[in-house]
Amino acid sequence: MQRAEHDQWKASEVARLLALVETERRYYQDIFAVLPVAVALVDAEWRLVAVNREFRRRFGLMQADFTRMRLPDLMPAPELETAMAGVLQDGAAAELSVRLGSGEGALGLRVSIQKMPAWQAGLADE
């Protein structure tokens, strides 16, 4: 399929394409929201950028709470911070087990960390 020059696109065609993009964006946001595993996106300073419902439920967060938090505040584990720094530096994914707390009330988590290139040009990786 050949791509028409920008000045040849009709406003109705552009509007239709933008509507399709918006529909796809919402579709993937809905999938992210209902995943049965806790998922969080963080920026290079480890601030929470996006979290799904299961993540908020597991850590007792309200929707507005997570934007002010950093992942190490919720999961204070030196091995997690070391692994995150390594992933940011070399880009290789990492998996590790993290134990939060001690005794019978300790929470054991399996953590997977991946570096994701920012989808908009000029933005920092996540």
Secondary structure, DSSP 8 states (H G I E B T S, - for coil): -----GGG--HHHHHHHHHHHHHHHHHHHHHHHH-SS--EEE-TT-BEEEE-HHHHHHHT--TTTGGG-BHHHHS--HHHHHHHHHHHHH---EEEEEEESSGGG-EEEEEEE-----SSTT----
